[in-house]
Amino acid sequence: MRNNVLIDRRTCLKGVGASLALPLLETMGWAEAVRGKAVKPPVRIGFMYMPHGVIMDQFWPANAESFLKSPPPALESLRPVLDQILLMKGISGVPISPFNGAPHALELSTWLTARLPDADKRNQINIAISADQIAANYMGGLTSLPSLELATMPQTHKENQEGLNEGYYSHCSYRSPTQAVPAETNPRNVLNRLFGKSDKPGKAGQTDPLDRQMLDLVIGGAKDLRKKLPQGDQHKLDEYLDSVRAVERRIAAIEYRQKEAALEKAGVASSKRNASDSPPIEIKIPVGDKRSEYMQVMCDLNVLAFQTDTTRVSTYIGSTPNGVSYPELGFTDTHHSQTHHNNEAGKAGKVAAITKFNIDQFAYMVKKMASLREGEGTLLDNCIMMWGSGLEDGNKHSRENLPFIIAGKGGGSLNTGRFLASTKGNQGDLLTTILACAGVPLDRPIGIATKPLTEMMRV
């Protein structure tokens, strides 16, 4: 028999100094729900970035009719959730004059701001608050983390195109026009933040059994709660705790291989290996042989953060301009070097493979969201997830048709399962519309926006 006693959405399982937010169960209600009205999960928004643009004929569908049945190669991994995908061609980027010699400094920094830096203060951060932080200012008061900023690479790129501050190369989130928000690259630190445990700035998170002990305490407490839940909630709780355990094990495995490789490099052999065994590979994070494993752990952490309502706003910078390679794809050429392909088939093919790889990681995340039940639908039903790049074509540095993929129905606000081949708008229009669909009130358009893109919306 179903237990009709509602428990608050922000209820936590607590151990000795340990806590873990829960996913939405049938017996829960959202903290901000109005009594007497149907409980509706909140909308979350997430942004995932890749630099240098795409190979257009591998990314854009042939036409609107073929989109769902025959997606282009770059989008093949999204096939199971194409009914939740919205693709729009015709979104232009911010014109970069007078910074024509700084395409890479501006591709990421303008991506969520839709505005150019201050030309009179080039060596300082001075641009605009970004769309994710506008959303965090509105949604953040309802969650323990106002927003979650993730990155695959350290934000340390050193270059000064057109005299612009080096921070523009590797930051997409800006809390204010003059304050860039740093992103976390260490999955252990992210896990600790989700568990309410912070590390000292600049230091790596602990890799010891403390987190596993904390999980043991939490899961022990879950057994008591489980007895009070209906069968459907028991299954959901078990599934959720299994996923938390899985993320923890994968993070621990990455850390273990790093430790073993470091010992081997220092001439210290592992007692668990035979002398004739090949030495363990050195896992380089964030530029390692298993970049997909690292990115998927970060995507899982993003899913957990949304599933537990720890935050409703996230950004994930999959990579930044220059120096990034993908040995997992069978070549070591850097992404940037191949984008200047001059239509050479070999180089263009590598760019297409890199693009597909990055979209595959985005697909991994949104497909997982689509598999998680929430309310009367799925987690993805209640999200707006945007993947994209700040350039259309890395060979020409063009910005007329920026590649964007929108996933999720935004709580019913978006009309998905379509390719709009002739959208007329700019990235400010897109960001303004996304925030409106997420229920974020705006007192002014974002950046260069001039109008909402009503063709995206379900009316």
C-alpha positions in Angstrom: 0.0 0.0 0.0 1.3 3.4 -1.0 2.6 5.7 1.8 0.8 9.1 1.3 3.0 11.0 3.7 5.0 13.5 1.6 8.6 14.3 2.5 10.3 17.4 1.4 12.3 17.4 -1.9 15.5 18.6 -0.1 15.4 15.8 2.4 18.8 14.2 2.8 20.1 10.9 4.1 22.4 11.8 6.9 25.3 9.9 8.6 28.1 11.2 10.8 28.8 14.5 9.0 27.7 13.1 5.7 24.7 13.8 3.5 23.4 13.1 0.1 20.5 14.6 -1.7 17.9 12.2 -3.0 16.3 11.9 -6.5 12.6 12.8 -6.8 10.5 10.0 -5.3 6.8 9.6 -5.6 6.4 10.3 -1.9 8.3 13.6 -2.2 7.3 17.1 -3.1 9.4 20.0 -4.5 10.3 22.5 -1.8 8.8 25.3 -3.7 5.6 23.5 -4.7 2.3 25.2 -3.9 -0.1 23.2 -1.7 -3.1 21.9 -3.6 -1.4 22.0 -7.0 0.1 19.2 -9.0 3.8 18.7 -8.3 5.8 19.6 -11.4 9.6 19.1 -11.5 11.7 22.2 -12.2 13.4 22.9 -15.4 17.2 22.6 -15.5 19.5 24.1 -18.1 23.0 22.9 -19.1 25.6 24.0 -21.7 28.3 21.8 -23.2 31.0 23.3 -25.4 33.5 22.2 -28.2 35.8 24.7 -29.9 36.7 25.1 -33.6 33.4 24.5 -35.4 32.3 21.4 -37.4 32.6 19.9 -40.9 29.2 21.2 -42.1 28.2 18.3 -44.4 28.8 15.9 -41.6 26.8 17.9 -39.1 23.8 19.5 -40.8 20.9 17.2 -42.0 20.2 17.1 -45.7 16.7 18.4 -45.0 14.0 18.6 -42.3 12.3 15.4 -43.6 15.4 13.2 -43.3 16.4 14.4 -39.9 14.7 11.8 -37.8 15.1 8.8 -40.2 18.7 9.5 -41.5 20.6 11.8 -39.2 24.0 12.9 -40.4 27.1 11.0 -39.2 28.0 13.5 -36.4 24.5 13.0 -34.9 24.2 9.3 -35.2 24.7 8.6 -31.4 21.7 10.8 -30.7 19.4 8.6 -32.8 17.6 7.1 -29.8 16.6 10.5 -28.5 16.1 12.5 -31.7 12.5 13.1 -30.7 13.9 15.2 -27.9 16.4 17.0 -30.1 15.9 20.4 -31.7 18.4 21.5 -34.4 18.5 25.0 -35.9 20.6 26.2 -38.8 21.0 30.0 -39.2 22.0 31.1 -35.7 24.8 33.7 -36.3 27.6 34.5 -33.8 28.6 37.9 -32.5 30.4 39.9 -35.2 34.0 40.2 -33.9 35.2 43.5 -35.4 37.4 45.2 -34.1 38.9 42.0 -32.9 39.3 40.3 -36.3 42.6 38.8 -35.3 41.2 37.1 -32.2 38.8 34.3 -33.3 39.9 31.9 -30.7 39.9 34.4 -27.8 36.3 35.2 -28.7 34.7 31.8 -29.7 34.3 30.7 -26.0 34.0 34.0 -24.2 31.1 35.2 -26.4 29.4 31.9 -26.5 27.2 32.5 -23.4 27.5 36.2 -23.2 26.6 37.1 -26.8 28.7 40.2 -26.4 32.2 41.4 -27.3 34.8 42.4 -24.6 35.4 46.0 -23.9 37.8 47.2 -26.6 39.2 49.9 -24.3 40.1 47.4 -21.6 41.5 44.5 -23.6 43.9 43.3 -21.0 41.2 43.0 -18.4 38.2 40.8 -18.1 35.3 43.1 -19.1 32.6 41.5 -21.1 29.1 40.7 -19.7 27.3 38.4 -17.3 26.8 35.1 -19.0 23.4 33.4 -19.6 24.2 30.5 -17.2 24.9 33.0 -14.4 21.8 35.0 -15.2 19.9 31.7 -14.7 21.9 30.9 -11.5 21.0 34.2 -10.0 17.3 33.3 -10.4 17.3 29.6 -9.8 20.3 29.3 -7.4 18.5 30.3 -4.2 16.4 27.1 -4.4 19.4 24.7 -4.5 22.6 24.1 -2.5 24.8 25.0 -5.5 23.7 28.0 -7.5 25.5 26.5 -10.6 28.1 23.9 -11.5 31.0 24.7 -13.8 33.0 21.8 -15.2 35.9 21.6 -17.7 38.0 18.9 -19.2 41.2 21.0 -19.3 42.8 23.4 -16.9 41.9 27.0 -17.7 45.5 28.1 -18.2 45.9 28.8 -21.9 48.4 31.6 -22.5 47.9 33.7 -25.6 46.9 37.3 -26.2 45.3 37.7 -29.6 44.5 41.4 -30.2 45.9 42.1 -26.7 42.9 40.4 -25.1 43.1 38.9 -21.6 44.1 35.3 -21.7 41.1 34.4 -19.5 38.9 34.8 -22.6 40.3 31.7 -24.2 39.1 29.2 -21.5 36.1 30.7 -19.7 32.5 30.8 -20.7 30.9 31.7 -17.4 31.0 35.2 -16.1 29.4 36.1 -12.7 29.6 39.8 -13.6 31.2 41.7 -16.5 34.6 41.6 -14.7 34.5 38.3 -12.9 35.1 35.0 -14.8 33.8 31.9 -13.0 36.5 29.1 -12.8 35.5 25.6 -13.8 36.4 22.4 -11.9 38.5 19.8 -13.8 38.9 17.3 -11.0 36.0 14.8 -10.8 36.8 14.0 -7.2 36.4 17.6 -6.2 33.0 17.7 -8.1 31.9 14.6 -6.2 32.9 16.2 -2.9 30.9 19.3 -3.7 27.9 17.3 -4.5 28.3 15.6 -1.1 28.7 19.0 0.7 32.4 18.5 1.3 34.7 21.1 0.0 38.5 21.1 -0.5 40.9 23.9 0.0 41.2 26.1 -3.1 44.0 25.0 -5.4 44.4 21.5 -3.8 43.2 18.2 -5.2 40.4 16.4 -3.5 41.2 13.4 -1.2 41.4 10.1 -2.9 41.0 7.9 0.2 38.3 5.8 1.6 36.6 8.9 3.4 34.2 9.3 0.5 33.5 5.6 0.4 32.9 5.5 4.1 30.6 8.4 3.7 28.7 6.5 1.0 28.6 3.5 3.3 27.0 5.6 6.1 24.5 7.2 3.6 23.5 3.8 2.1 23.2 2.3 5.6 20.7 5.1 6.4 18.9 4.5 3.1 17.9 1.0 4.3 15.8 2.5 7.0 14.2 5.0 4.6 13.6 2.2 2.0 11.3 0.3 4.4 8.9 3.2 4.4 8.7 3.7 0.6 6.3 2.2 -1.9 7.8 -0.4 -4.3 8.3 2.0 -7.1 10.3 4.4 -4.9 12.3 1.5 -3.5 13.4 0.6 -7.0 14.2 4.2 -7.9 16.3 4.6 -4.7 18.2 1.4 -5.3 18.9 2.5 -8.9 20.0 5.9 -7.8 22.4 4.7 -5.1 23.9 2.2 -7.6 24.6 5.0 -10.0 26.3 7.0 -7.2 28.4 4.0 -6.4 29.3 3.5 -10.0 30.5 7.1 -10.4 32.6 6.7 -7.3 34.2 3.5 -8.5 35.1 5.0 -11.9 36.7 8.1 -10.3 38.6 5.8 -8.0 39.8 3.7 -11.0 41.1 6.7 -12.8 42.9 7.8 -9.7 44.4 4.4 -9.1 45.8 4.2 -12.6 47.3 7.6 -12.3 49.0 6.6 -9.0 50.3 3.3 -10.5 51.6 5.1 -13.6 53.3 7.7 -11.4 55.0 5.0 -9.3 56.1 3.2 -12.4 57.6 6.4 -13.9 59.5 6.9 -10.6 60.9 3.3 -10.9 58.7 1.8 -8.2 57.1 -1.4 -9.3 53.6 -2.5 -8.2 53.6 -5.5 -5.9 50.5 -6.8 -7.8 52.3 -7.0 -11.1 54.8 -9.5 -12.6 58.2 -8.2 -13.7 57.4 -9.3 -17.2 54.1 -7.4 -17.4 53.9 -4.3 -19.5 54.0 -1.1 -17.3 50.6 0.5 -16.7 49.7 3.3 -19.1 50.0 6.8 -17.7 46.5 8.2 -17.7 46.8 11.9 -18.6 43.9 13.8 -17.4 42.6 15.9 -19.0 44.5 15.0 -22.2 44.7 11.2 -21.9 44.2 8.0 -23.9 40.8 7.6 -22.4 39.4 11.0 -22.8 35.9 9.5 -23.2 36.1 7.9 -19.8 37.0 11.2 -18.1 34.3 13.1 -20.0 31.6 10.5 -19.2 32.4 10.7 -15.5 32.0 14.4 -15.6 28.7 14.0 -17.5 27.6 11.5 -14.9 28.3 14.0 -12.2 26.3 16.6 -14.1 23.4 14.1 -14.3 23.6 13.4 -10.5 23.6 17.1 -9.7 20.4 17.6 -11.7 18.8 14.4 -10.5 19.3 15.4 -6.9 18.4 19.0 -7.5 21.7 20.0 -6.1 21.9 22.6 -8.9 19.7 23.5 -11.8 22.4 25.2 -13.9 25.6 23.7 -15.4 28.3 24.4 -17.9 30.8 21.9 -19.2 33.7 23.1 -21.4 34.6 19.9 -23.2 37.9 21.4 -24.5 39.4 24.7 -25.2 41.3 26.1 -28.3 44.7 24.8 -29.2 46.8 21.9 -28.0 44.1 19.3 -27.5 44.6 15.9 -29.1 42.5 12.7 -29.2 44.8 9.7 -29.2 41.7 7.5 -28.5 40.7 8.2 -32.1 43.9 6.7 -33.5 45.8 9.9 -34.2 47.7 12.4 -32.2 47.3 15.5 -34.3 45.9 18.4 -32.4 42.3 19.6 -33.0 43.3 23.1 -33.9 45.9 22.1 -36.5 43.5 19.9 -38.3 40.7 22.5 -38.5 42.9 24.5 -41.0 42.5 21.7 -43.4 42.1 23.7 -46.7 39.7 20.9 -47.8 42.3 18.2 -47.5 40.3 15.0 -47.0 42.6 13.5 -44.4 42.5 16.5 -42.1 38.8 17.2 -42.6 38.1 13.6 -41.7 40.0 14.0 -38.4 38.0 17.1 -37.6 34.7 15.2 -38.4 35.9 12.3 -36.1 36.7 14.8 -33.3 33.3 16.5 -33.7 31.5 13.1 -33.6 33.5 12.1 -30.5 32.4 15.2 -28.6 28.8 14.9 -29.6 28.9 11.2 -28.6 29.8 12.3 -25.0 26.9 14.8 -25.1 24.7 12.0 -26.3 25.9 9.7 -23.5 24.7 12.4 -21.0 21.3 13.1 -22.5 20.5 9.5 -23.1 21.2 8.8 -19.5 18.8 11.6 -18.6 16.2 10.1 -20.9 16.5 6.8 -19.0 15.8 8.4 -15.6 12.2 8.7 -14.6 11.1 11.9 -12.9 7.6 13.0 -12.1 5.3 12.0 -15.0 8.2 11.8 -17.5 12.0 11.7 -17.5 14.8 13.9 -16.3 15.5 14.9 -19.8 11.9 16.0 -20.2 12.6 18.6 -17.6 15.9 19.8 -18.9 17.2 22.1 -21.7 20.7 20.9 -22.6 22.6 22.8 -25.2 25.7 21.5 -27.1 27.6 23.8 -29.4 30.6 25.6 -30.7 31.7 29.3 -31.0 32.7 28.9 -34.6 30.9 27.5 -37.6 34.0 26.5 -39.5 37.5 26.3 -38.0 39.1 26.5 -41.4 37.7 29.9 -42.2 36.8 31.0 -38.7 33.2 31.7 -40.0 30.3 32.4 -37.6 27.2 32.7 -39.8 25.7 29.3 -38.9 26.9 28.3 -35.5 26.3 24.6 -34.7 23.9 24.1 -31.8 22.1 21.0 -30.5 19.2 21.5 -28.1 18.1 18.4 -26.1 15.2 18.1 -23.7 11.7 19.5 -23.7 12.2 22.1 -21.0 9.2 20.9 -19.0 7.0 21.1 -22.1 8.2 24.5 -23.3 10.2 23.3 -26.3 8.9 21.8 -29.5 11.5 19.1 -30.2 12.1 16.3 -32.8 12.7 18.8 -35.6 15.4 20.4 -37.8 14.7 24.0 -38.6 16.8 24.6 -41.7 16.4 28.4 -42.1 16.3 30.0 -38.7 16.9 33.7 -38.7 18.5 34.8 -35.5 21.7 35.2 -33.5 23.2 33.5 -30.4 21.8 36.2 -28.2 18.3 35.4 -29.5 18.9 31.7 -28.8 20.1 32.3 -25.2 17.3 34.7 -24.4 14.8 32.2 -25.7 16.3 29.3 -23.7 16.2 31.2 -20.5 12.6 32.3 -21.2 11.6 28.6 -21.8 13.3 27.7 -18.4 11.2 30.3 -16.7 13.9 32.8 -16.0 12.6 36.4 -16.1 14.8 38.8 -18.0 14.8 42.6 -17.7 16.7 42.9 -21.0 17.7 40.7 -23.9 21.1 38.8 -23.7 23.9 40.4 -25.6 23.1 41.2 -29.2 19.6 39.6 -29.0 16.8 41.4 -30.9 13.9 38.9 -30.6 12.8 35.6 -29.1 13.0 32.5 -31.4 9.3 31.6 -31.1 9.7 28.8 -33.6 11.6 26.8 -30.9 8.6 27.0 -28.5 5.6 24.8 -28.0 2.6 27.0 -28.1 
